[in-house]
């Protein structure tokens, strides 16, 4: 269980928490109304519910924990009415000011791990995330023994990344700034998920959206090094364009290289084998 917790949480130390700016420059009257414009709110970020001065363990029961950069727990919801309690991932962030929670928003994008609630208790913030069971990192997929990534899989990964990044840049008006092969996860169905975004909302400073696009190019470059399609002209051109100043996530989504993807998911065999070999066993793996 501990291995899968670290996969969900990503790799690396948690960044320093600073106070957010309270003036966003957008007035309440400018926000779309859920009654008059319900179609505009389908993917519109909403303010996150923050429970102040309340322990998360009043409403959740710890099951297991892991520590890598910050403390991560798997817990069940005590208040769940279902016969089978819902499982969530809870990340504890120490020495975080209470005011920082004002920056948290609930995301509505299939390529971003959802965080829909936060607690503030005894100087620490507890972020309640959806639990991605049996998740594997892109880094694990890249070295799995089933076989290398070919152009369609590399294009699918870049497509999923850009869909998530476009949402972060345009809907949240921020940047992630830590998109790597260790903070990009895949569900057991092969769907790409970007991790650690809620933590980035708590950090205020100069945000470089350009760095997220450059990260896509870096990730593609790493995949190309072991791919039989690594010298493909379309992939090379896409990688180069990721670092161009005039490119955005929206414009890169129109690149011809991405047309090779059969949707923003990868073949489930990659995920299954990557998860399988992460646990010592006597299972034999057959190549493609």
Secondary structure, DSSP 8 states (H G I E B T S, - for coil): -HHHHHHHH-SS---------S--S--GGGS--TTT-GGGGSS--EE-EEEET--GGGTEEEEEEEESSSEEEEEEETT--SSS--EEEEEEESS--GGGGGG-EE---TTB--EEEEEEETTEEEEEEE--TT-EEHHHHHT-TT----HHHHHHHHHHHHHHHHHHHHTS--------TTSEEE-TT-BEEE--HHHHHT--S---HHHHHHHHHHHHHHHHTT-TTTT-HHHHHHHHHTT-TT--HHHHTT-GGGGG-SSSB--HHHHHHHHHHTS---------
